[in-house]
Amino acid sequence: MGTDERLTWPHVLAWRMRRQHLTERAPRHDMLDVVSRLCGVHAQLQSSAELTLWARLEDLESGEIAQALWQEHELVKTWAMRGTLHLLPSAEYGMWQAALSTFRNYERPSWSKYFGVSQEELATLFDTLPRALEDRALTRDELAAAITTLAGSTALGEKLRESWGSVLKPASYRGLLCYGPSAGRNTRFTAPRTWLDDWPPWTPEVALLEVTRHYLRAYAPSTREDLARWWGAISPPQAGKLLKSLGDEVALVDVEGERRYMLAEHVAEAAAAEPGGGVRLLPAFDQWVVTAPRGHPAFLAAEHRDRVYRPQAWLSPVLLVDGRIEGTWSYEGSGERLRVTVDPFGELSPPVQQQAEAEAGRLAGFLRAMRSEPDATGD
């Protein structure tokens, strides 16, 4: 691991903005590359996933993400980091699934007690799911009925009908289940083995290291606490071991007195990065807000934190200016009357005001197109 290079927060924000295509949008045909670079796209709200990519892709059209998901099978929707729904590139599914297989909280007695699902019932579910979902997509009720029949357990079938995927998440971590196309407003599930092309095998240990590299390519310089919070299934000391396992690939940098990790190949690039005047309107649960060090004044002034990181783990849509969160936004109405309103935390300079207004107009057009499509929320 290399020695400390000195960086400033403006360097870091400018570098992150460029890495995440927030300074200059990528061509829309690079959508899969952008999803990969972001380490997947948060998809508890399907509309937020679309807007996350809208903010980073030039001329993205409403419906393109749905086509990549349900028709081309180029994206896959499943539970991932922190137990939340994400869109992941199908070509990388093997890596992500192997890394996610290390999520084993469901093996704890406390998990079984809290959710009322025994380890024996989980084992039965894991055994029967491949047969229930082979070559087909089932709604929650249909899946519950299939498991009831195959397992001979009405109780297990009933537990599958419970909300928020408490029983389904462990199956998804094991690569037994992912989202399929909805039937109207009903979510459906299918088997990755029949939904996706075959994927190369990964060992969990190697996959975790590659996931760490992916994370650092977009969200460095980071602390071990940042990495642990983002992944959600390791402690800061375990995250520190992952970072050190990368050896000389990782360098320690000094960011205004804070020691942080980043890939050594990116240090010089980050040191040379300069703010580019980027202004973006980011949706609720955007990756930028999810991965920002919470409470850090370089990203967000402390007095405005509660307007962004709200109760019940809700993250507000934000106005981003050169990497700093400088306001929130909302919209109302429908059709040609739909209007986007930006609520800055303070006075904006005339150039920033002009860019924010241009972004709002552009966003309003995309939202109008989206309004005709159903918004899929996660279970």
BELBEL-V568373 format. One record per pair of residues at least 12 apart in sequence whose C-alpha atoms are under 10 Angstrom apart, sorted by the first residue. I is the first residue (numbers start at 0). J is the second residue. Records with the same first field share a line. If there is no record, write none. Layout:
BEGIN
I: J ; J
END
This chain:
BEGIN
0: 242 ; 243 ; 244 ; 245 ; 246 ; 247 ; 248 ; 249 ; 250 ; 251 ; 260 ; 262 ; 263
1: 246 ; 247 ; 248 ; 249 ; 250 ; 251 ; 252 ; 260 ; 262 ; 263
2: 249 ; 250 ; 251 ; 252 ; 253 ; 263
3: 250 ; 251 ; 252 ; 253 ; 254 ; 258 ; 259 ; 260 ; 266
4: 250 ; 251 ; 252 ; 253 ; 254 ; 258 ; 259 ; 263 ; 266 ; 267 ; 270
5: 251 ; 252 ; 253 ; 254 ; 255 ; 256 ; 257 ; 258 ; 266 ; 270
6: 220 ; 252 ; 253 ; 254 ; 255 ; 256 ; 257 ; 266 ; 267 ; 269 ; 270 ; 271 ; 272
7: 253 ; 254 ; 255 ; 256 ; 257 ; 269 ; 270 ; 272 ; 297
8: 220 ; 254 ; 255 ; 296 ; 297 ; 298 ; 322
9: 254 ; 269 ; 270 ; 272 ; 273 ; 274 ; 297 ; 298 ; 321 ; 322 ; 323
10: 254 ; 268 ; 269 ; 270 ; 271 ; 272 ; 273 ; 274
11: 218 ; 219 ; 220 ; 254 ; 266 ; 268 ; 269 ; 270 ; 271 ; 272 ; 273 ; 274 ; 297 ; 322
12: 218 ; 219 ; 220 ; 269 ; 272 ; 273 ; 274 ; 297 ; 298 ; 320 ; 321 ; 322 ; 323
13: 269 ; 270 ; 271 ; 272 ; 273 ; 274 ; 275 ; 276 ; 277 ; 321 ; 322
14: 217 ; 218 ; 219 ; 220 ; 265 ; 266 ; 268 ; 269 ; 270 ; 271 ; 272 ; 273 ; 274 ; 275 ; 322
15: 216 ; 217 ; 218 ; 219 ; 220 ; 269 ; 272 ; 287 ; 321 ; 322
16: 217 ; 218 ; 272 ; 274 ; 275 ; 277 ; 287 ; 319 ; 320 ; 321 ; 322
17: 217 ; 269 ; 272 ; 273 ; 274 ; 275 ; 277 ; 322
18: 33 ; 36 ; 37 ; 216 ; 217 ; 218 ; 219
19: 33 ; 34 ; 36 ; 37 ; 54 ; 55 ; 216 ; 217 ; 218 ; 286 ; 287
20: 33 ; 36 ; 37 ; 52 ; 54 ; 55 ; 56 ; 217
21: 54 ; 55 ; 56 ; 275 ; 277 ; 278 ; 279 ; 280 ; 281 ; 287 ; 319 ; 320 ; 321 ; 322
22: 54 ; 55 ; 274 ; 275 ; 276 ; 277 ; 278 ; 279 ; 320 ; 321 ; 322
23: 54 ; 55 ; 56 ; 57 ; 275 ; 277
24: 52 ; 53 ; 54 ; 55 ; 56 ; 57 ; 58
25: 52 ; 53 ; 54 ; 55 ; 56 ; 57 ; 58 ; 59
26: 55 ; 56 ; 57 ; 58 ; 59
27: 52 ; 53 ; 55 ; 56 ; 57 ; 58 ; 59 ; 60 ; 63
28: 56 ; 57 ; 58 ; 59
29: 56 ; 57
30: 52 ; 53 ; 55 ; 56 ; 57 ; 59 ; 63 ; 64 ; 67 ; 88
31: 64 ; 67 ; 73 ; 74 ; 87 ; 88 ; 89 ; 90
32: 88
33: 52 ; 55 ; 56 ; 88
34: 48 ; 51 ; 52 ; 55 ; 74 ; 85 ; 86 ; 87 ; 88
35: 86 ; 87 ; 88 ; 89 ; 90 ; 91 ; 213 ; 217
36: 213 ; 214 ; 215 ; 216 ; 217 ; 218
37: 51 ; 52 ; 87 ; 213 ; 214 ; 216 ; 217 ; 218 ; 286 ; 287
38: 80 ; 85 ; 86 ; 87 ; 88 ; 91 ; 95 ; 210 ; 211 ; 212 ; 213 ; 214 ; 215 ; 216 ; 217 ; 218 ; 286
39: 74 ; 75 ; 76 ; 79 ; 80 ; 84 ; 85 ; 86 ; 87 ; 88 ; 91 ; 95 ; 286
40: 52 ; 76 ; 84 ; 85 ; 86 ; 87 ; 88 ; 284 ; 285 ; 286
41: 76 ; 78 ; 79 ; 80 ; 83 ; 84 ; 85 ; 86 ; 87 ; 283 ; 284 ; 285 ; 286 ; 289
42: 76 ; 77 ; 78 ; 83 ; 84 ; 85 ; 86 ; 87 ; 284 ; 285 ; 375 ; 376 ; 377
43: 76 ; 77 ; 78 ; 83 ; 84 ; 85 ; 86 ; 284 ; 375 ; 376 ; 377 ; 378
44: 84 ; 85 ; 283 ; 284 ; 374 ; 375 ; 376 ; 377
45: 64 ; 65 ; 76 ; 84 ; 85 ; 86 ; 373 ; 374 ; 375 ; 376 ; 377
46: 282 ; 283 ; 366 ; 369 ; 370 ; 372 ; 373 ; 374 ; 375 ; 376
47: 281 ; 282 ; 283 ; 284 ; 285 ; 316 ; 374 ; 376
48: 64 ; 85 ; 86 ; 282 ; 283 ; 284 ; 285 ; 286
49: 61 ; 62 ; 63 ; 64 ; 65 ; 282 ; 365 ; 366 ; 369
50: 280 ; 281 ; 282 ; 283 ; 284 ; 285 ; 362 ; 365 ; 366 ; 369
51: 280 ; 281 ; 282 ; 283 ; 284 ; 285 ; 286 ; 287
52: 64 ; 281 ; 282 ; 285
53: 280 ; 281 ; 282 ; 361 ; 362 ; 365
54: 278 ; 279 ; 280 ; 281 ; 282 ; 285 ; 358 ; 361 ; 362
55: 279 ; 281
58: 361 ; 365
59: 365
60: 365 ; 368 ; 369
61: 365 ; 366 ; 367 ; 368 ; 369 ; 370 ; 371 ; 372
62: 368 ; 369 ; 372
64: 86
65: 180 ; 372
67: 88 ; 89
68: 86 ; 87 ; 88 ; 89 ; 178 ; 179 ; 180
69: 178 ; 179 ; 180 ; 181 ; 194
70: 180
71: 195
72: 88 ; 89 ; 90 ; 179 ; 194 ; 195 ; 196
73: 86 ; 87 ; 88 ; 89 ; 90 ; 91 ; 195 ; 196
74: 86 ; 87 ; 88 ; 89 ; 90 ; 91 ; 92 ; 195
75: 87 ; 88 ; 89 ; 90 ; 91 ; 92 ; 177 ; 178 ; 179 ; 191 ; 194 ; 195
76: 88 ; 89 ; 176 ; 177 ; 178 ; 179 ; 180 ; 188 ; 377
77: 92 ; 96 ; 168 ; 171 ; 172 ; 174 ; 176 ; 177 ; 178 ; 179 ; 188 ; 191 ; 377
78: 96 ; 99 ; 164 ; 167 ; 168 ; 169 ; 170 ; 171 ; 172 ; 176 ; 177 ; 178 ; 377 ; 378
79: 95 ; 96 ; 98 ; 99 ; 100 ; 102 ; 168 ; 171 ; 172 ; 230 ; 231
80: 95 ; 98 ; 99 ; 102 ; 228 ; 229 ; 230 ; 231 ; 232
81: 99 ; 102 ; 227 ; 228 ; 229 ; 230 ; 231 ; 232 ; 233
82: 99 ; 102 ; 164 ; 165 ; 168 ; 169 ; 171 ; 172 ; 230 ; 231 ; 232
83: 163 ; 164 ; 168 ; 231 ; 377 ; 378
84: 168 ; 177 ; 178 ; 376 ; 377 ; 378
85: 377
86: 178
89: 191 ; 194 ; 195 ; 196 ; 197 ; 198
90: 195 ; 196 ; 197 ; 198 ; 199
91: 198 ; 199
92: 174 ; 191 ; 195 ; 196 ; 197 ; 198 ; 199
93: 174 ; 197 ; 198 ; 199 ; 200 ; 201 ; 202 ; 203 ; 206
94: 198 ; 199 ; 200 ; 201 ; 202 ; 203 ; 205 ; 206 ; 207 ; 208 ; 209 ; 210
95: 172 ; 174 ; 201 ; 203 ; 206 ; 207 ; 209 ; 210
96: 171 ; 172 ; 173 ; 174 ; 175 ; 200 ; 201 ; 202 ; 203 ; 206 ; 207
97: 172 ; 173 ; 174 ; 200 ; 201 ; 202 ; 203 ; 204 ; 205 ; 206 ; 207
98: 172 ; 173 ; 201 ; 202 ; 203 ; 204 ; 205 ; 206 ; 207 ; 208 ; 209 ; 210 ; 211
99: 169 ; 171 ; 172 ; 173 ; 174 ; 203 ; 206 ; 207 ; 210 ; 230 ; 232
100: 169 ; 170 ; 171 ; 172 ; 173 ; 174 ; 202 ; 203 ; 206 ; 207
101: 172 ; 173 ; 203 ; 204 ; 206 ; 207 ; 232 ; 233
102: 168 ; 169 ; 172 ; 173 ; 230 ; 231 ; 232 ; 233
103: 169 ; 172 ; 173 ; 232
104: 169 ; 232
105: 117 ; 118 ; 121 ; 165 ; 166 ; 168 ; 169
106: 118 ; 121 ; 169
110: 165
114: 158 ; 161 ; 165 ; 166
115: 158 ; 166
116: 154 ; 155 ; 158 ; 165 ; 166
117: 155
120: 150 ; 152 ; 154 ; 155 ; 158 ; 166
121: 155 ; 166 ; 167 ; 169 ; 170
122: 170
123: 146 ; 149 ; 150 ; 151 ; 152 ; 155
124: 146 ; 147 ; 149 ; 150 ; 155 ; 156 ; 159 ; 166 ; 167 ; 169 ; 170 ; 175
125: 167 ; 169 ; 170 ; 171 ; 173 ; 174 ; 175 ; 176
126: 146 ; 149 ; 150 ; 170 ; 175
127: 145 ; 146 ; 147 ; 148 ; 149 ; 150 ; 175
128: 142 ; 145 ; 146 ; 149 ; 150 ; 167 ; 170 ; 175 ; 176 ; 189 ; 190
129: 174 ; 175 ; 176 ; 189 ; 190 ; 191 ; 192 ; 193
130: 145 ; 146 ; 149 ; 190
131: 143 ; 144 ; 145 ; 146 ; 148 ; 149 ; 189 ; 190
132: 145 ; 146 ; 175 ; 176 ; 177 ; 188 ; 189 ; 190 ; 191 ; 192 ; 193 ; 194
133: 189 ; 190 ; 191 ; 192 ; 193 ; 194
134: 189 ; 190 ; 191 ; 192 ; 193 ; 194
135: 179 ; 187 ; 188 ; 189 ; 190 ; 193 ; 194
136: 177 ; 178 ; 179 ; 180 ; 181 ; 182 ; 186 ; 187 ; 188 ; 189 ; 190 ; 194
137: 178 ; 179 ; 180 ; 181 ; 182 ; 185 ; 186 ; 187 ; 188 ; 189 ; 190
138: 160 ; 178 ; 179 ; 180 ; 181 ; 182 ; 185 ; 186 ; 187 ; 188 ; 189
139: 156 ; 159 ; 160 ; 161 ; 162 ; 164 ; 167 ; 185 ; 186 ; 187 ; 188 ; 378
140: 156 ; 157 ; 159 ; 160 ; 185 ; 186 ; 187
141: 156 ; 160 ; 187 ; 188
142: 156 ; 159 ; 160 ; 187 ; 188 ; 189
143: 155 ; 156 ; 157 ; 158 ; 159 ; 160
144: 156 ; 157 ; 159 ; 160
146: 159
147: 159
161: 378
162: 377 ; 378
163: 377 ; 378
164: 377 ; 378
165: 378
167: 188 ; 378
168: 378
171: 190 ; 191
174: 190 ; 191 ; 192
175: 189 ; 190 ; 191 ; 192
176: 188 ; 189 ; 190 ; 191 ; 192 ; 194
177: 189 ; 190 ; 191 ; 192 ; 194 ; 195
178: 190 ; 191 ; 194 ; 377
179: 191 ; 194
181: 375
183: 373 ; 375
184: 373 ; 374 ; 375 ; 376
185: 375
186: 375 ; 376 ; 377 ; 378
204: 241
207: 241
208: 241 ; 242 ; 244 ; 245
209: 245
210: 230
211: 226 ; 230 ; 238 ; 241 ; 242 ; 245 ; 262
212: 241 ; 242 ; 245 ; 248 ; 249 ; 261 ; 262
213: 262
214: 226 ; 229 ; 230 ; 261 ; 262 ; 290
215: 242 ; 249 ; 260 ; 261 ; 262 ; 265
216: 261 ; 262 ; 264 ; 265
217: 261 ; 286 ; 287 ; 290
218: 260 ; 261 ; 286 ; 287 ; 290 ; 291
219: 259 ; 260 ; 261 ; 262 ; 265 ; 266 ; 269 ; 290
220: 250 ; 251 ; 252 ; 253 ; 254 ; 257 ; 258 ; 259 ; 260 ; 261 ; 262 ; 265 ; 266 ; 269
221: 251 ; 252 ; 254 ; 257 ; 258 ; 259 ; 260 ; 261 ; 290 ; 291 ; 292
222: 235 ; 238 ; 239 ; 242 ; 251 ; 257 ; 258 ; 259 ; 260 ; 261 ; 292
223: 235 ; 236 ; 237 ; 238 ; 239 ; 240 ; 241 ; 242 ; 259 ; 260
224: 236 ; 237 ; 238 ; 239 ; 292
225: 238 ; 259 ; 290 ; 291 ; 292 ; 293
226: 238 ; 239 ; 241 ; 242 ; 260 ; 290
227: 239
228: 289 ; 290 ; 292
229: 289 ; 290 ; 291
239: 260
242: 260 ; 261 ; 262
243: 260
245: 262
247: 262 ; 263 ; 264
248: 261 ; 262 ; 263 ; 264 ; 265
249: 261 ; 262 ; 263 ; 264 ; 265 ; 266
250: 262 ; 263 ; 264 ; 265 ; 266
251: 263 ; 266
252: 266
273: 321
274: 320 ; 321 ; 322
275: 320 ; 321 ; 322
276: 320 ; 321 ; 322 ; 350 ; 351 ; 354
277: 319 ; 320 ; 321 ; 322 ; 323 ; 351 ; 354 ; 355
278: 318 ; 319 ; 320 ; 321 ; 322 ; 323 ; 324 ; 325 ; 350 ; 351 ; 352 ; 353 ; 354 ; 355 ; 356 ; 357 ; 358
279: 317 ; 318 ; 319 ; 320 ; 321 ; 322 ; 324 ; 354 ; 355 ; 357 ; 358 ; 359 ; 362
280: 316 ; 317 ; 318 ; 319 ; 320 ; 324 ; 326 ; 327 ; 328 ; 329 ; 341 ; 355 ; 356 ; 358 ; 359 ; 361 ; 362
281: 315 ; 316 ; 317 ; 318 ; 319 ; 324 ; 327 ; 328 ; 362
282: 314 ; 315 ; 316 ; 317 ; 318 ; 327 ; 328 ; 329
283: 307 ; 313 ; 314 ; 315 ; 316 ; 317 ; 327 ; 328 ; 329
284: 307 ; 308 ; 312 ; 313 ; 314 ; 315 ; 316 ; 317
285: 314 ; 315 ; 316 ; 317
287: 317 ; 319 ; 322 ; 323 ; 324
288: 307 ; 308 ; 314 ; 315 ; 316 ; 317 ; 319 ; 324
289: 308 ; 314
291: 322 ; 323 ; 324
293: 308
294: 308
296: 323 ; 324
297: 322 ; 323 ; 324
298: 319 ; 320 ; 321 ; 322 ; 323 ; 324 ; 325
299: 319 ; 322 ; 323 ; 324 ; 325 ; 326
300: 323 ; 324 ; 325 ; 344
302: 344
303: 324 ; 325 ; 326 ; 344
304: 324
306: 326 ; 327 ; 344
307: 324 ; 326 ; 327
315: 327 ; 328 ; 329
316: 328 ; 329 ; 341
317: 329 ; 341 ; 342 ; 343
318: 341 ; 342 ; 343 ; 344 ; 355 ; 358
319: 343 ; 355
320: 347 ; 351 ; 354 ; 355
321: 351
324: 343 ; 344
325: 342 ; 343 ; 344 ; 345 ; 346 ; 347
326: 341 ; 342 ; 343 ; 344 ; 345 ; 347
327: 340 ; 341 ; 342 ; 343 ; 344
328: 340 ; 341 ; 342 ; 343 ; 359
329: 341 ; 342 ; 359
330: 359 ; 362 ; 363 ; 366
331: 363
332: 367
333: 363 ; 366 ; 367 ; 370 ; 371
334: 363 ; 364 ; 366 ; 367 ; 368 ; 370 ; 371
335: 363 ; 364 ; 367
336: 363 ; 367
337: 363 ; 364 ; 366 ; 367 ; 370
338: 359 ; 360 ; 362 ; 363 ; 364 ; 366 ; 367
339: 356 ; 358 ; 359 ; 360 ; 361 ; 362 ; 363 ; 364 ; 366
340: 356 ; 359 ; 360 ; 363
341: 355 ; 356 ; 358 ; 359
343: 355
END
